[in-house]
Amino acid sequence: MNFKVCGVSVRGRAHEIENSPCQDSIFYKSYGNKSFIALGDGAGSKKFSQIGSKVITSEICGILNRDFDYIYKAKAAEAKNFIISKLCNSLQIEASKKNIAVSELSSTLMFLGIKDSKLIIGHLGDGMICMKKGEKIEILSKSEEREYSNTTYFVSPKNAMKLNLFRGDLNILKAVKGFFLFTDGCENFLYSKRLDSVNPILNEVLNFLNKKSEKQVNKQIKISINSCIKEKKTFDDCSLGILSINTNRRVIRINKGIRRKAKYRKCLLNR
């Protein structure tokens, strides 16, 4: 299997108006037969949550790289506690360096890790994780609903059991072509609550990733988020991460007409 992974975080209009930083973070890394991606959405009410989201997205990819086999085989409760305790330890270290309360680093978390054909997916808080299987895009995990609106779960010891953890084997799942992770800033465009379905434009994005370089795709995703989601659908920060699984090892040549095609992709997102 070949893995390609990409994604971007874009500062929302609200933070641009306030001249404050983007509180979303994305981190991804590939190591031969292993590939990881993580998204974090920092708490809007916390001054330093952008630091927290950056810390946990980087750290979870390191945890998966080092301890993938343990997390895959451990009992669910043990795996959840292991992951959250490691992340909270990193947040505490960062809070001590900054001389701030660890709660100021509050962030949600979504992550995905693949080693050979083994798969680990985790989700805590807002956002959505989807999978393309065959020709359909299936929703794997949605935002966790709480009693009060505009609240969610963040990475903390008390929320360890709220971590939605999935472990499986791609050889058993079969026909899986890729995964999508996006924060709630993108949901108004990429997900229809009324239809409980995902915008099929994600198929086009995945196909684009299979044909172009990660750098080219990231550039186009950023253009599309700015023009189609950020300017029309939300004031929130927006993050979208994609992991493609391709069993075809043939290298596809880069099309020199990328600028013309990028414009076409942008138009697709405007439909």
N, C-alpha and C positions, 0 to 999 in steps of 0.2 A: 504493500500500500504506500502511496505517496500522500503526504499531508502538506497543505498550504494554508497558512494562517495570516490573517490581517485584521485591521480594525482601527478606528479612530474615536477620539473624544472631542466634542466641539462645545465651546462655551456658549451658554444660552443667552438670550436677549436680556433677561433679568440681571445676570451678572455683568453683562456689558454695560448696562445702564448704571449699575452700582460701581463699576470699575473694580469688581471683585473677581477672584480666580474661578476657573472651572472646577467644580467639586467632583466631577466624574474622573475616573482613571481607567486606563486599559493597559494590560501588560500581556505579552505573548512571547513564546520562545519554542524553538524546535531543536532537538538533539537527536539526529539520526532517526531511530525508530520511535522516538517520543516527541509529542507535541502538546503544548499547554497554552491556554488562554484564560484570562480572568478580567472581569469588569467590576468596578466598585462605584457606588453612588454615595458620595458624602452627604451627611445630614445637613439640610439647608439651614438649620438653626445653630449650627456649630461653626465657630470661627476658623478652626483649623482642620475641618473634615477633609479637605482636599489632600492634606498630608496623610491622613488615615487611609483614605481610599488608595493612595499611591503605595503605601506601606503594605497593605494586605493583598493587593493584586500581585505585587512583586513576590511577596513572601509565599503565597499559596502555590505559585508556580515552582518555587524552590522546594517547598514541602512535597509536592507531587513528584518532582524529579528525584528527591532523595528517598522518599518513603512510599512510593507508589504501591509496591507489593503488599506492604503492611495494611495500608488503607483499603486496598482491594479485597483482602482476605479477612480483615477483622470484622467482628460483629458490628452492626450498624451504630449502636450507642457508643461503643469504644472508638470507632472511626470518627464519629462526630466530635466527641470530647477531645480526641487527639488533635484534630484539625483546629478546632476553636481555641484550645489551650495554647497551641503553638502561635496562632495569629495574635491572641491577646497578649502573649509574652512579648512579641515584637512591638505591638502598640504601646505596651507599658514602657519598654526601653525608649521608644521614640518620645513618649510623653515626658519621661524623666530628662531626656536631653533638652527638650524645649521648655522644661519647667512648667508644664501645663497639666490639667486634669486629663486623664485618659479618655474621658467622655467627650472631650473636645475633638477627638479623632474618629468619632462614630461614622460608620459607613456600612452600606449593604454589600453583598458579595455574590457574584456568580462566577463559576469556574468550570472548566472542562479540561480533562487530561486523557491522552491516549498513549498507551505503551504497547507496541506491536498491535494486537487486535483488542486488547483490553481497554475498557472505557470507564472513567469516573467523572460524574457530573455532580456539582453542588450548587445550591441556591438558597440564599438567606435574604429575605426582604423583597423589595420591589424589583421590577424588571421581568424579563421573559426569556426562556430558552426554548428553541425550536430545533427540529431535526428534519432534514429532507430524506425521505425514504421512498425509493422508487421515484414516482413523479409527484408525490404529495409532500406537503410540509406539515408535519405534526407538531403540536404544542406539547412539550415535555414538562414545563414548569412555568407557572404564572406568579404574579405578585401575590404575596401572602396578605390576605385581607384581615384587618384588625377591627376591633369594636368601634374605634373612632376614625373618621376620614382623615386623610393627609398624615397618617402615622404608619410606621413600618418597623420591621425588626432590623437591628444592627448587630454587627459582630461583637459579642460579649459573652462571658461565661454563662449568664442566665439564659441565653438564647441558643445554647449549643444544640438542644433537642429540636429546635425550630429549623435547623439546617436540613433542607431537603436533599438527600443524598441518594444517587442512583449509580449502580455499578453493573456493568454488563460486558458482553463479548460481541464485537462487531461481526464475527463469523456466524454467530447465532442470529443476530438481528438481521443480517443480510440486506443488501440493496440500499444501505445507508450511504448517502453521497455527501453529506455535510451537516454542519450545525450553525445556528445563529444565536447570538446572545445580544440583547439590547436592553438599555435602561428605560425607565418609564418615560423619559423625554421623547423617545422614538415611538412609543406605543400608539399615540393618536393617529399616526400615519401607517404604521406597520401592522396594527392589530385592530380588528373590528370586534368590539365587545358584543354588539347586537348579533353578529353572525358567528361569533366565536371562531374566527378564522384569521389567518395571517395573509397579509398582502402578497400576492403572487410575484410582485416585482423582485422578491428575494431570490426567485429562481434565476432571474436575469443577472443579478449580482453574483450569484454563485458561478454561473457560466462564465461571466466576465473574469472572475478570479482564476478559473481553470485555464484561461487563454492568455492572461496577461500577468505581469509581475505584481508582487505584493505592493510595491511602491506605487505603481500606476493605479491599482485598484484603490489604495488608501486615498490617493489624490482625488479620484472621482467620487468616492464615498463622501469625502469632506465637502466637495462642491455640491453634491446632491442634498446632503443634510442641511447645508446653509441655505440653499435655494428653495427646497421643497418642504422641509420639516421645521427648521428653526424660524424661517421668515413667515410661515403660514399656519403652523399647527401648535407651537408651544413656546413658552418663555424659558423652559427648563434646559439644563445641559443635556446633550444627546451623545450617546455612545452606542456603537454597533461593532460587534466582533464576529468574524466568520472563520470557520475551519472547514476546509474542503478535503474530501477523501477521494482520491483518484487512483484506480488500479491500473490505469494506462501510463506506462513509464515513458512513452514517447514525448520528447521535448517539442513543444509547439513554438514555432518562431513568432517573434513579436511583430505585430502589424505596424508598419511605419505610419499608417493613417490613423494613429491613436487619437489625435486631436479631433478629427471628424467624428470618430466613433464615440468619443467621450461626450460630445455634444448630444449624440443620439441617445446615449444612456441617460443623460440628464433629462431629456425630453420624456423618456419612459417614466421617470419618477414624477413627472408633472402630469401624467395622465389622470 
